[in-house]
Amino acid sequence: MKLIDSHSHFDFSEFDNDRAEALIRADKSDVSHIIVSATTAQRWSNVKNTVAQFSKKHLHCHAAYGLHPLFIDEHKTEDLINLKVWLDTEDPVAIGEIGLDYFMDNPNKEKQLEFFVEQLKLAKEFDLPVIVHARKSLDIVLKYLRQITGLRGSIHSFSGSEQQAKQLIELGFYLGFGGPITYTRATRLRKLVSTLPLESILLETDSPDQPDASHHGERNEPAYLLLVAQAVAELRGIDVAEVAKITSFNAQTLFKIDR
């Protein structure tokens, strides 16, 4: 059984003291691939170095480069120009993490939207999937995913409605679920996970953030993806091996990575 962590920030400083050990724990927990998503232009080199250094024989890390909406005040117009260079030379598996966050204080919606749309255009130009962050902004995200046709990708840490989920699936997007589904109070999320087509679901940790219920208040890490898979299996009443097989196939298909 092999699992794919479709969204992690394994390059973050929270892993600086035990990154190699965390990778060993992930390997022992049946994680075969980790998609490492960038947040700012300044961190692209960190992602690149992490992926280069910590891809092992049985566990491979893959880079995604993008400009995260939570750091919108740090982003500069030239970052979009430089992103195009990185996409052209570094062979990432996706553009990410990108999107819109209207939950944050002083969201600067106009600039967020500009950077989001420009990165969607780059995804189309380079034929790459996007890893989308959408908080309090899913309807706007949907609007632009429809306008710029031919896109594919994932909505990471999906928290929208069933209707929004179905609209995204119709567009060919996958929905990412992680630690939040392990909390019994997350009734709406857990219902979605139990009823949506498994063929449209990706598993993720978003580590070091969003740990599962058994690690509440602790640092999250890729090894805990197994607990997410077990929660999905329990909610759907199926074997965890089936969850691993289908969700890993989904990630392989989206990111064009080998098992």
Number of C-alpha atoms within 10 A of each C-alpha: 13 19 31 30 30 31 27 23 23 29 23 18 12 16 19 10 9 11 18 13 11 16 24 17 16 23 21 13 18 18 26 22 27 26 27 30 31 28 24 23 21 13 17 21 15 16 24 20 13 19 21 14 11 16 16 15 8 13 20 21 23 23 24 28 31 31 30 26 30 22 13 19 12 13 20 13 10 9 17 18 10 12 19 17 11 17 20 11 9 12 13 21 21 28 27 30 27 28 29 27 23 17 12 12 8 8 17 14 13 9 15 23 18 11 24 23 19 11 22 24 15 18 23 16 11 14 14 24 23 30 29 27 23 24 18 15 15 23 12 13 22 15 10 14 19 13 11 13 12 12 20 22 24 28 26 25 24 23 21 19 13 15 9 15 21 16 14 23 18 11 17 16 23 26 28 25 28 28 27 20 23 23 15 11 10 12 12 15 20 20 14 19 21 17 11 16 11 18 16 21 24 30 28 28 32 27 26 19 16 20 25 24 16 12 13 12 11 13 14 23 27 30 22 23 28 23 20 24 26 18 23 25 19 14 17 18 10 12 13 19 14 14 26 24 14 17 25 26 20 21 27 16 11 22 21 14 13 10 15
